[in-house]
Amino acid sequence: SAADVYEGHSPLHIDPEVRVLVVCTGNICRSAMGEVVLRDRLVVGGLATRVAVASAGVSDEETGNPIDRRARRVLEDAGYDPRKHHARQVDAATLAEYRLVLAMTAAHERALLAIAEREGLQVGPEGTEIRMWREFDSLAPDSVGRPSDLDVPDPWYGTMDDFVDVLDTIERGADGVVAYLRDILGVVPARS
């Protein structure tokens, strides 16, 4: 499983070519789910040693807390192995360590850009690339009227069905992220 491949390794200690950070509000639902799903897709796609993935939140309100129990359940029911997770807050030093940072909402993207600007971090293809998760979702709207049209909804206040829907969105986005990473790394997908 993806958890076994990464067991005992911080994403910053496997010496990857690309580091990816997934970000939401508190790092207990969406970004934690994104980390687990993306890590699994990287293992399946043979990129686990070349790409490291982690997650964080823009808020400190959940720092140290485990993944939300409903997110864990939905992941486990779908066959994922959510490894031990403790929420953390993103800061400038963390942001600077990642090549690709994936925000779950337009508000998260704005918060990340503000951190980068305040700290003078280079943003874009030559620095830290900050993008929205759903930019990689095959079912996302082609023509976005507002940046929030690409938001991954927050399931925290909802039902288990909301968590299932978010997992579907995250899985589609993860497939697009892996395709993008293959392109960055110059990896041609294996033919089936």
Phi and psi in degrees as a GROMACS rama.xvg file:
@    title "Ramachandran Plot"
@    xaxis  label "Phi"
@    yaxis  label "Psi"
@TYPE xy
-61.4825  -37.9027  ALA-2
-62.289  -36.9556  ALA-3
-65.9184  -41.4374  ASP-4
-61.6277  -39.748  VAL-5
-93.596  -5.74932  TYR-6
-51.4435  126.574  GLU-7
78.3406  3.85327  GLY-8
-118.968  120.721  HIS-9
-69.1195  145.591  SER-10
-55.2997  -21.5184  PRO-11
-89.2997  2.17903  LEU-12
-116.651  7.65938  HIS-13
-100.98  5.69138  ILE-14
54.3939  52.9803  ASP-15
-78.7244  163.836  PRO-16
-80.2632  -30.9344  GLU-17
-133.507  135.737  VAL-18
-113.668  133.51  ARG-19
-120.349  132.794  VAL-20
-118.925  128.861  LEU-21
-104.72  130.723  VAL-22
-129.519  134.534  VAL-23
-134.942  -152.666  CYS-24
-75.4705  -65.1627  THR-25
-108.6  -7.43228  GLY-26
70.2067  34.0909  ASN-27
-122.899  -12.2652  ILE-28
-122.558  -88.3686  CYS-29
-60.3692  -52.1278  ARG-30
-69.2072  -35.4785  SER-31
-64.5346  -42.0088  ALA-32
-64.3226  -42.6199  MET-33
-60.7922  -41.5011  GLY-34
-60.6094  -47.4517  GLU-35
-63.5856  -47.1826  VAL-36
-66.7539  -46.198  VAL-37
-63.8218  -41.3475  LEU-38
-59.0236  -44.0309  ARG-39
-61.528  -45.1593  ASP-40
-62.9966  -35.6716  ARG-41
-68.0433  -38.8796  LEU-42
-63.7152  -50.8355  VAL-43
-59.9172  -38.0334  VAL-44
-83.0922  3.19788  GLY-45
73.0773  21.2587  GLY-46
-109.719  5.92359  LEU-47
-61.1426  -28.635  ALA-48
-88.2402  -11.0357  THR-49
-103.646  -19.5854  ARG-50
-131.829  128.422  VAL-51
-107.127  145.224  ALA-52
-132.212  141.862  VAL-53
-144.926  178.748  ALA-54
-144.002  161.554  SER-55
-159.43  172.169  ALA-56
-121.801  157.292  GLY-57
-80.417  -17.6176  VAL-58
-105.36  156.562  SER-59
-98.6597  3.42173  ASP-60
-63.22  -24.8591  GLU-61
-110.114  4.48189  GLU-62
-49.1063  127.762  THR-63
90.3611  -14.6442  GLY-64
-79.0236  153.284  ASN-65
-76.0599  173.023  PRO-66
-58.2785  145.048  ILE-67
-55.2049  137.537  ASP-68
-59.5565  -35.1304  ARG-69
-70.9507  -38.6294  ARG-70
-64.285  -43.198  ALA-71
-59.3705  -46.2504  ARG-72
-61.9975  -45.7201  ARG-73
-62.7412  -41.9082  VAL-74
-62.8679  -48.1199  LEU-75
-62.8657  -41.3328  GLU-76
-62.0676  -27.5778  ASP-77
-90.5131  2.94057  ALA-78
93.5536  8.16207  GLY-79
-89.2387  158.834  TYR-80
-115.873  88.574  ASP-81
-69.6817  109.126  PRO-82
-69.5955  170.741  ARG-83
-54.8643  129.698  LYS-84
-131.803  135.255  HIS-85
-130.662  121.972  HIS-86
-59.8036  145.791  ALA-87
-141.87  160.521  ARG-88
-99.4506  139.15  GLN-89
-77.2713  142.185  VAL-90
-136.076  178.706  ASP-91
-61.0634  -41.0029  ALA-92
-63.5457  -42.3963  ALA-93
-64.1044  -48.043  THR-94
-56.0019  -40.5199  LEU-95
-66.726  -19.4813  ALA-96
-81.9481  -9.25301  GLU-97
-114.066  139.131  TYR-98
-82.4741  -39.4626  ARG-99
-123.738  122.497  LEU-100
-118.391  124.311  VAL-101
-110.603  112.711  LEU-102
-89.1022  140.325  ALA-103
-80.2468  -22.027  MET-104
-141.345  166.426  THR-105
-63.0783  -35.2213  ALA-106
-65.0542  -39.6577  ALA-107
-65.564  -41.1836  HIS-108
-60.9857  -43.5519  GLU-109
-61.9774  -42.4918  ARG-110
-62.6896  -41.5627  ALA-111
-66.6346  -42.0859  LEU-112
-64.1568  -36.5226  LEU-113
-65.8454  -41.6423  ALA-114
-61.078  -46.6425  ILE-115
-61.388  -44.5516  ALA-116
-65.7203  -45.4995  GLU-117
-59.5694  -35.2301  ARG-118
-97.1473  1.52887  GLU-119
69.2024  27.5583  GLY-120
-76.9221  141.3  LEU-121
-76.0171  125.92  GLN-122
-115.026  137.444  VAL-123
124.68  -169.432  GLY-124
-57.2592  -27.8672  PRO-125
-92.3348  -1.96892  GLU-126
-137.32  -129.355  GLY-127
-90.1945  121.441  THR-128
-92.4956  117.89  GLU-129
-106.66  117.577  ILE-130
-133.331  167.768  ARG-131
-95.395  140.942  MET-132
-51.6771  -46.4319  TRP-133
-74.298  -5.5844  ARG-134
-60.8943  -21.5023  GLU-135
-103.777  4.19393  PHE-136
-87.1312  120.902  ASP-137
-62.9005  -19.3776  SER-138
-102.62  5.69211  LEU-139
-68.9936  153.201  ALA-140
-60.1374  137.12  PRO-141
-67.9711  -43.958  ASP-142
-111.009  109.179  SER-143
-91.649  122.845  VAL-144
-76.2878  -45.995  GLY-145
-127.389  147.109  ARG-146
-54.5551  -33.6497  PRO-147
-67.3041  -11.0451  SER-148
-62.9898  -19.504  ASP-149
-99.1103  8.45345  LEU-150
-64.306  138.97  ASP-151
-85.4936  119.074  VAL-152
-59.6287  146.565  PRO-153
-81.7631  114.726  ASP-154
-82.5279  -7.27128  PRO-155
-53.7421  -39.5044  TRP-156
-88.3586  -0.506678  TYR-157
-101.998  -155.547  GLY-158
-103.599  177.952  THR-159
-60.3663  -34.4354  MET-160
-60.1656  -34.6806  ASP-161
-65.4114  -38.723  ASP-162
-66.0907  -39.2781  PHE-163
-63.1904  -44.2511  VAL-164
-62.1653  -41.5899  ASP-165
-64.857  -39.67  VAL-166
-60.7736  -42.1784  LEU-167
-58.1561  -45.5015  ASP-168
-62.7948  -43.4668  THR-169
-64.5613  -41.0886  ILE-170
-62.8286  -43.8676  GLU-171
-62.6136  -44.1319  ARG-172
-62.2966  -40.4761  GLY-173
-61.1109  -39.3354  ALA-174
-61.6731  -42.2283  ASP-175
-67.8193  -37.5566  GLY-176
-64.095  -43.471  VAL-177
-62.076  -42.2932  VAL-178
-60.3561  -42.0198  ALA-179
-63.5435  -43.321  TYR-180
-65.6763  -38.2275  LEU-181
-58.5176  -41.6694  ARG-182
-64.2682  -47.1944  ASP-183
-56.8654  -41.9781  ILE-184
-86.9353  -6.34206  LEU-185
69.0839  34.3054  GLY-186
-100.25  125.764  VAL-187
-89.1404  128.298  VAL-188
-61.9272  145.341  PRO-189
-67.8153  143.859  ALA-190
-80.4275  142.372  ARG-191
